[in-house]
Each structure stands twice: as C-alpha cells, then as structure tokens.
Amino acid sequence: MIKYGAAEFEEDVYILAKKIKESKIKVKGIYGIPMGGVPVAVALSGELNLPLVDDPYKKKDILVVDDLIDSGKTLSRYTGIFHTAVLHKKAGCSDLKSSKKIFISKLIPNEWIEYFWERNKAPAEDSVIRMLQYIGEDSTRNGLLETPERVVKSWGELYAGYDQDPKTVFKVFDEPEKFGGLVYLRNIEFQSMCEHHMLPFLGEALIAYIPDGPVIGVSKMARLLDIFARRLQIQERIGEQVTEALMNHLHPIGAACLIEAKHLCMVCRGVKKQNSIMGYNSLKGVFLESSSAGIAARSELMALWAKK
C-alpha cells in the first residue's frame, strides 16, 4: 500500500498546475469528480486562480480533475468533452484516447494508494456507504451503522483466493507403487461470486485425475477448488483453472473438473429461473483422447458424475 501525505500532495499539485499553465489551454473553471477529485480541484483552483464549479456542463472551458487513473473508466466519461487533469496514473493502465488534453502529475506503481484525506474512513467501507445511499437506504440508521465494516470483513473470506497460491496445494506423495487408476473427489460443495453482477453462485464439483507417479492428499483437491472459487469468477474459468493447475503441478495422465451450480444472478434478476442449474466440464490429457484409454476414462468419469 502507498500512503500518500499532504507534503507529497502539495508537490504534485504544483507540478500539475505548472503543466496546465505551460500548455496555455483556455480554462475558466475547475470541476472535481467526487469524491477523490474534489480536494485536487480545490488545490488547483488556488494554484491557477480559477473558480470551482459544481456542474461542468453548465459552463464552457471547464477543466475536470480527479485524483487517480486506475481503470480509466471514470475519467473516460469526460475526456473528449473537457480538458482533464489527474494527480496520478497507475502503471499498466492503458492511455486514454482523447481529442482534449489530459494532464498527469505522476505515474505510480500498480498498488493500492491511500490518500491522506481518506484516512478517517477506510476507502472500502466508504464505498459500501455510497452503495447503500445509491439504493435509497439511510446509511446512518441503527441497523446499518456497522454494515460497511461487516461487508468489508466478509470480503476477506469471500475473496480469500486472491491471497492464495495454488502451488501451496501440491504437497505430493511419491509412493513406491505406481497408481494408474482414476483418483477422484466428488460432491465437493463450493461458493463463488459472479464477476458480472457480484452475486453468489454455488454448487458441487467432481475433481479427478489419473496419476503418472505422484499423488496429492484428498483434501488438497477441495482446497484447490476453493482457491479459484473464492474470487470474482465465472464457472467455466474455475473448471479450467483447476485442471490446468493439476496438469502443470502434478503432471498426471489426465485431469478433469466437472461443475454444476445455481447462479443467483439468474434466480434473483434477469430471467428469474428458480430451478436452473448450469454445468461445465473441463477435461485435459487422456480424457480428451479418442483412443480406447480416453473413451474408457471419460466413461468412468461420467458414470461417477451421474451418481451424485
């Protein structure tokens, strides 16, 4: 995490103001994009001796400012219409295309940055408050006072997979015997979050592999599934990530991950199909072969899946 202080802010605002002055663009006012752009706008208005405006569309020649270009989506709503300025742009963020000028004080590493004006309230919790207000709730009522903190705390569990490395699962056992049969774990329950709507989907999976030497402990297959499920996901990607990890780290003859799940984004909104179940099968190695071994492996796998 980058902790950003007031002294650095003064320096960066000065750099930004200097770039704007040297460009000789025509600017009659400054608008700060809420929330992070507001302190930048206030500071720039003093440096450039320009008034603040509360709506950039009501006057001509307005400079729109923000604190950060991260994904670029926020500022892209204004580029092409207004000249824009930001304190920081994260490394790795693609350049925004615009017919208007875009001023940037500094490039910074692709890390979470905590601006000094955000420290009284954790940025993540503040975002939850804004979401509550957006849906029409009173974020100050008793039942919701601790909700932002609880929501952010729950993210640590729901998205724990981002902090886990699949490599840690592969503590292998090199047995003197060679096992050539199908190793599988079925009825593995899991929960994940749909990356399109941030709503849960939950179901069961069957993970299988045919070893070519080492094997892993049975709990490790369930842990592997959880590492990938505890992220913003789609069902297909989870299956592919599980089988790719097995193939890359265990080097079996074949690997498979069969998943069925109920998606709340389909149950609670959209088409509202209450009993719909989505399935996906990811197969690797011998399971994809048209040989007699491949056909036999697929048949055994599907017979096991049918028993669930």
C-alpha positions as a printed Julia matrix, in Angstrom:
308×3 Matrix{Float64}:
   0.0     0.0     0.0
   1.16    3.53   -0.81
   0.41    6.05    1.95
   0.1     9.48    0.37
   0.66   12.54    2.55
  -0.06   16.27    2.46
   3.52   17.28    1.56
   3.5    15.0    -1.48
   0.08   16.37   -2.4
   1.37   19.97   -2.44
   4.29   18.95   -4.64
   2.14   17.05   -7.12
  -0.48   19.81   -7.35
   2.31   22.28   -8.12
   3.63   20.01  -10.9
   0.13   19.6   -12.31
  -0.6    23.34  -12.21
   2.71   24.08  -13.94
   1.9    21.66  -16.78
  -1.52   23.22  -17.23
  -0.1    26.79  -17.28
   2.6    25.86  -19.79
   0.04   24.3   -22.14
  -1.77   27.68  -22.44
  -5.15   25.97  -22.78
  -8.24   28.09  -22.24
  -9.81   27.24  -18.87
 -12.43   29.29  -16.98
 -13.27   26.95  -14.09
 -12.45   23.66  -12.36
 -14.71   20.72  -11.55
 -13.61   17.94   -9.17
 -15.04   14.46   -9.78
 -16.5    13.25   -6.44
 -15.03   12.13   -4.18
 -11.29   11.99   -4.84
 -11.22   14.79   -7.38
 -12.67   17.37   -5.01
  -9.53   18.05   -2.9
  -7.46   18.15   -6.09
  -9.87   20.66   -7.63
  -9.77   22.89   -4.53
  -5.97   22.92   -4.5
  -5.71   23.56   -8.26
  -8.22   26.39   -8.12
  -5.85   28.18   -5.75
  -2.77   27.5    -7.88
  -4.46   28.57  -11.11
  -6.67   31.31   -9.62
  -9.78   29.75  -11.15
 -13.28   29.29   -9.64
 -14.73   25.91   -8.68
 -17.89   24.77  -10.44
 -20.4    22.18   -9.29
 -21.54   21.11  -12.77
 -19.04   21.02  -15.65
 -21.79   21.02  -18.27
 -23.27   24.39  -17.31
 -20.25   26.46  -18.36
 -17.71   26.46  -21.17
 -13.96   25.78  -20.89
 -14.07   23.75  -17.67
 -11.13   21.64  -16.5
 -12.29   18.3   -14.99
  -9.95   16.84  -12.38
  -9.64   13.58  -10.42
  -7.11   12.02   -8.07
  -6.3     8.81   -9.95
  -6.49    6.97  -13.26
  -6.81    3.31  -12.33
  -9.05    1.5   -14.82
  -9.66    4.8   -16.65
 -13.45    4.3   -16.74
 -14.32    7.29  -14.53
 -12.24    9.84  -16.43
 -13.23    8.41  -19.83
 -16.72    9.85  -19.32
 -15.21   13.33  -19.55
 -12.28   13.02  -21.98
 -13.2    14.2   -25.44
 -15.57   16.77  -23.92
 -13.31   18.54  -21.41
  -9.63   19.02  -20.78
  -8.83   16.77  -17.81
  -6.16   16.53  -15.13
  -5.24   13.9   -12.52
  -2.65   13.61   -9.8
  -1.68   10.05  -10.56
  -1.9     7.35  -13.18
  -1.19    3.75  -12.24
   1.49    1.88  -14.14
  -0.05   -0.63  -16.51
  -3.21    1.42  -17.1
  -3.63    1.98  -20.82
  -3.54    5.51  -22.19
  -6.9     7.24  -22.6
  -7.68    8.39  -26.11
  -8.98   11.92  -26.32
  -9.09   14.94  -28.61
  -8.68   17.07  -25.46
  -5.64   17.5   -23.23
  -5.05   15.04  -20.36
  -2.62   16.27  -17.71
  -0.96   13.85  -15.27
   1.32   14.86  -12.41
   2.99   11.48  -11.81
   2.93    7.78  -12.7
   2.73    5.5    -9.65
   3.13    1.72   -9.13
   0.1    -0.5    -9.59
  -0.66   -0.7    -5.86
  -3.48    0.4    -3.57
  -2.94    4.06   -2.68
  -4.34    5.62    0.49
  -4.72    9.39    0.12
  -4.43   11.36    3.37
  -7.97   12.75    3.01
  -9.38    9.2     3.04
  -7.84    8.06    6.33
 -10.75    8.9     8.62
 -12.77    6.25    6.82
 -11.33    3.24    5.05
 -11.95    3.68    1.3
 -13.59    0.25    1.0
 -16.04    1.0     3.82
 -16.8     4.41    2.32
 -17.69    2.68   -0.95
 -20.19    0.45    0.87
 -21.8     3.55    2.42
 -22.14    5.11   -1.03
 -23.74    1.92   -2.37
 -26.26    1.93    0.48
 -27.11    5.55   -0.29
 -27.37    4.78   -4.01
 -30.06    2.13   -3.48
 -32.05    4.58   -1.36
 -31.06    3.47    2.14
 -30.27    5.64    5.11
 -26.7     4.56    5.93
 -26.94    6.23    9.35
 -29.85    4.17   10.71
 -29.05    1.78   13.57
 -29.3    -1.43   11.58
 -26.76   -0.23    9.03
 -24.19    1.56   11.19
 -21.84   -1.43   11.3
 -22.78   -2.82    7.89
 -19.86   -1.27    5.94
 -17.34   -2.78    8.36
 -19.07   -6.18    8.25
 -19.25   -6.17    4.46
 -15.56   -5.37    4.07
 -14.68   -8.04    6.65
 -16.76  -10.59    4.73
 -14.78   -9.81    1.57
 -11.72  -11.23    3.3
 -13.47  -14.61    3.3
 -15.44  -14.38    0.05
 -12.37  -13.34   -1.95
  -9.68  -15.18    0.03
  -8.5   -16.9    -3.15
  -6.64  -13.81   -4.33
  -4.17  -14.19   -1.46
  -3.6   -17.92   -2.0
  -1.15  -19.56   -4.38
  -2.32  -22.85   -5.97
   1.29  -24.11   -5.76
   0.91  -24.45   -1.98
  -1.67  -27.2    -2.51
   0.7   -29.53   -4.3
   2.48  -31.31   -1.49
   2.91  -34.59   -3.32
   3.42  -38.12   -2.09
   5.91  -40.14   -4.13
   4.73  -43.66   -3.48
   6.88  -46.68   -4.42
   3.93  -48.18   -6.25
   2.62  -46.64   -9.45
  -1.1   -45.88   -9.41
  -2.79  -45.9   -12.78
  -6.42  -45.72  -11.71
  -8.77  -42.76  -11.55
  -8.34  -40.63   -8.42
 -11.41  -38.52   -7.72
 -13.26  -36.47   -5.14
 -16.94  -35.79   -5.75
 -19.76  -33.89   -4.06
 -17.37  -31.0    -3.29
 -19.58  -28.09   -2.38
 -18.36  -24.61   -3.27
 -19.46  -20.99   -3.35
 -18.21  -18.25   -5.65
 -19.16  -14.75   -6.78
 -20.27  -13.96  -10.32
 -17.93  -11.37  -11.82
 -20.71   -9.88  -13.94
 -23.14   -8.97  -11.14
 -21.2    -9.73   -7.91
 -23.92  -12.17   -6.87
 -23.22  -15.67   -5.49
 -23.3   -18.92   -7.41
 -23.0   -22.2    -5.56
 -22.97  -25.86   -6.35
 -20.93  -29.05   -6.43
 -17.89  -30.27   -8.29
 -16.12  -33.52   -9.11
 -12.34  -33.3    -9.48
 -10.41  -36.24  -10.9
  -7.01  -37.13  -12.27
  -5.1   -40.21  -13.43
  -1.65  -40.07  -11.81
   1.6   -40.66  -13.62
   3.63  -41.05  -10.47
   3.0   -38.65   -7.53
  -0.39  -38.17   -5.9
  -1.77  -35.45   -3.6
  -3.78  -35.66   -0.4
  -7.52  -35.88   -0.86
  -8.23  -32.56    0.93
  -5.92  -30.76   -1.48
  -8.38  -31.17   -4.35
 -11.07  -29.41   -2.33
  -8.61  -26.69   -1.31
  -7.63  -26.18   -4.94
 -11.25  -25.64   -5.9
 -11.73  -23.11   -3.09
  -8.65  -21.11   -4.08
 -10.14  -20.42   -7.5
 -13.78  -20.19   -6.38
 -13.01  -17.55   -3.73
 -12.57  -14.86   -6.36
 -14.78  -12.96   -8.79
 -15.37  -15.73  -11.27
 -17.29  -17.45  -14.0
 -17.98  -21.17  -13.68
 -16.09  -22.12  -16.82
 -12.9   -20.42  -15.67
 -12.95  -22.21  -12.32
 -13.05  -25.58  -14.08
 -10.23  -24.67  -16.44
  -8.07  -23.24  -13.66
  -8.44  -26.39  -11.55
  -7.5   -28.77  -14.37
  -4.64  -26.55  -15.6
  -3.2   -26.41  -12.08
  -3.37  -30.19  -11.8
  -1.7   -30.68  -15.17
   1.01  -28.08  -14.54
   1.95  -29.04  -10.99
   1.12  -32.75  -10.71
   1.72  -33.81  -14.33
  -0.93  -36.54  -14.41
  -2.0   -38.5   -17.47
  -5.26  -36.55  -17.42
  -7.3   -34.2   -15.23
 -10.98  -33.3   -15.04
 -13.22  -30.89  -13.19
 -17.0   -31.2   -13.58
 -19.11  -28.44  -12.04
 -22.82  -27.76  -11.59
 -24.04  -24.59   -9.9
 -27.06  -22.39   -9.28
 -26.43  -18.75  -10.18
 -28.29  -16.18   -8.12
 -27.8   -13.62  -10.89
 -30.19  -15.81  -12.88
 -32.51  -16.59   -9.98
 -32.9   -13.12   -8.41
 -32.77  -10.93  -11.52
 -32.93  -11.13  -15.29
 -34.82  -14.22  -16.46
 -35.57  -15.3   -12.83
 -35.4   -19.06  -13.47
 -35.52  -20.51   -9.97
 -34.55  -24.1   -10.72
 -31.92  -23.58  -13.41
 -28.58  -25.35  -12.97
 -25.53  -24.6   -15.1
 -22.94  -27.25  -15.84
 -19.4   -27.17  -17.18
 -16.87  -29.95  -17.79
 -13.16  -29.2   -18.1
 -11.15  -32.16  -19.42
  -7.42  -32.41  -20.02
  -4.98  -35.05  -21.23
  -6.26  -38.59  -21.72
  -9.86  -37.53  -21.01
  -9.87  -35.74  -24.38
  -8.39  -38.59  -26.39
 -10.37  -40.66  -28.88
  -8.25  -43.71  -28.01
  -9.7   -46.68  -26.13
  -7.98  -45.39  -22.97
  -9.55  -41.97  -23.45
 -13.03  -43.37  -24.06
 -12.75  -45.63  -21.03
 -11.55  -42.74  -18.81
 -14.42  -40.48  -19.9
 -16.98  -43.25  -19.42
 -15.78  -43.95  -15.87
 -15.75  -40.24  -15.09
 -19.28  -39.63  -16.36
 -20.6   -42.68  -14.55
 -19.22  -41.29  -11.28
 -20.76  -37.87  -12.03
 -24.13  -39.47  -12.69
 -24.13  -41.0    -9.18
 -24.08  -37.68   -7.36
